[in-house]
Amino acid sequence: MDSLKIVMEYFDKMSELENKLYTVKCNPDSESHLLPVQECCRVCNSKICTIICPAGVYEWDEDAQKLVVNFENCLECGACRIACESCSLGWEYPKGTKGVTFKQG
């Protein structure tokens, strides 16, 4: 398959995802339900959580040498926890009525 075609298919799929994200409602908690072990994040080579998260929750801060977690954007899909190479991402569902609500749309 032509590499340009592969790239174009990828961007088409990402556009579809971004168009569907508007159907998600979120009531974020004041405390994060995502608790990475920063020591493990520092030595992680791939920083896969910054790539795999569809909501862009994770950012690597090179200057501070730490993983920044924008938990308010979390879709609670669990991809980060599954992909984490060192299994060092503490992940729980948000408390009570907090977190995402999916609606069909």
N, C-alpha and C positions, 0 to 999 in steps of 0.2 A: 504494500500500500504506500502511496506517495506520502512523504512526511508532511507536506503542506496540507494535504487532505486530513491527516490525523490531527494536526494542530487546529484546523478549522472545525472539525467535529468536536474537539475538546471545548473550544470557545462557545460553540452552539449549545453544548450541554450546560456549561457554566451560566450562560445567559438564561436558559430555562430555569435553573436553580435560583438565580437571583430574582427572576420574575415571580417565583413561588414563595420566596421568603416573606413577601408582604402579607401572606395569609397567617403568619405566626404572630400571636399576641404574647407579650411578656410582662410579667409582674415581678421584677427582680427583687431579691432579698437585699438586706443591707450588708450581709456577710457572704463571702464567697463560698460556694459549695465545691469549688475546685482548689485543691491544695497540693501543688507540686512540691517535691523535695528539691529545693534550690541547689543543693550540693550535687545531686545527680544531674540536674539540668545543665550545670556548668561543664560537666565532663561529657555530656552527650554530644556526639559528633553530628548527627543528622538533624536534630531539633525538629523531628518529624511532626510534632504537634503543631508547629507554626505553619506547616504545609497542609496537613490533612484536615484540619478543622474547617468545615464549610462556612462557619460564621466569623472566622478570623479572630477568635477569642485570644489566641496566644501570639505574643510578639517577643522576640529576643532583643533585649537591650544590651548591646555590645559594650557600651561604656560602663554600665553598672554590673555587667556580667550576671544578669538575672532574667528569669522568665517573667514577663508582665502578663497578668491574667485579667482580661476584660470580661469577667464572668457575667456581666449584665447582658452580653450578646449570646450567651450559650443557648444552643438548641437542644441540649440534653440528649444528643444522639449517641454519645459514648465512644465515638471514633478515636478521640485522643487517648482514652484509657486503653483501648485495644492496641493502638499503634505504638504506645510508649515502650521503647526498647528496654528500659530498666524497671518497668512496672512501678514507677515512683510517683504516679499522679494520683493523689487522693481525690476521689470523685464520689459524690453522693447526690441524690436528688435533693433539690431545694426543699426547705421546710414548708409544711402546710399548703397554703394557697399561693405560694411563690413559684416562680419559674415560668415555663412556656405553656401556652394553650394552643393546640393546633386546631384549625378549622378547615373544613373542606372548601376549596375555592379554586 
